[in-house]
Amino acid sequence: MLRLVSRRVAVAGRKDGSWQKLVKFSTAVRSGRLEGKVALVTGGASGLGKATALEFIQEGASVVLADVNAQLGRQAAQQLGPKSEFVECDVTVEPQVAEAVDFAVARHGRLDIMHNSAGIVGPPTDPDVARLDLANFDLVMGVNVRGTLAGVKHAARVMGPAGAGSIICVSSISGLMGGLGTHPYTISKFAVAGMVRSLAVDLCRRGVRINCISPFVTLTPLVVDQFTQLYGDVGRQRMEQIVDSVSELRGARSEEMDVAKAAVYLASDEAKYVSGHNLVVDGGFTSYKQLNLPMPEGMKP
């Protein structure tokens, strides 16, 4: 997902052994912004998907987790409590996506929220497009684009007749600027954002909203694995320092819950007139780029 560019970060003091961050959370209902709603979350077994499912539950929703990893999915559903269920689903297999949607409707009688969070970075890719492995490209596009589109399609199938619903897709800052990720990943995330714009035209006529979220680098299990490949087992604290070093917003760090809370807003009635929007959660990273022109001779210190 990330490409190392001009800012160089030295990684010193590698720590041997394993490390783990223990996350404490509660499934207690808070303000009930999603009270009575039913959500389906793809990629819900871990990372942003699981964090979003937790936030949905805390706001009163019932959640069906859909993920290709059955073991992690069942564990996540157990951790999230009685308002969570799991269904095994590979988003690259359209009938499985359809079955996940039908499962949610069969269990709860409705589907109010479809959160498409399943995604992959893909294998390491040569930055030279002349040597691009199209098989790897197809793999990434199959999950990130086709899988997301399948989720939108089958959510629309049940939301359209109901005349209401919120569909959320997860893009990335790599879908806003080139050079932040591998070619397949970047292209896939641009496609997700474009998909939302294109499909909003049709879905608005049915009373269904569709939006996407574009997060900054967040230390999900996916990103941690990628960082470990790049830097070795340096520990979470060092990884946080690396992320902070490329962030623009000082005094804050992108966390899973920041993205999850953005999803709660888009899923809730507070966003009833928001559709076709890309909600960027990046601490201002993509809002500007400095030219860094050389100073005139007379102004040099």
Secondary structure, DSSP 8 states (H G I E B T S, - for coil): -----SS-----S---S-------------S-TTTT-EEEEETTTSHHHHHHHHHHHHTT-EEEEEES-HHHHHHHHHHH-TTEEEEE--TTSHHHHHHHHHHHHHHHS---EEEE------S---S-GGG--HHHHHHHHIIIIIIHHHHHHHHHHHHHHHT--EEEEE--GGGTSTTSS-HHHHHHHHHHHHHHHHHHHHHHTTT-EEEEEEE-----HHHHHHHHHHH-S--HHHHHHHHHHH-SSTT----HHHHHHHHHHHHSGGGTT--S-EEEESTTTTS---------GGG--
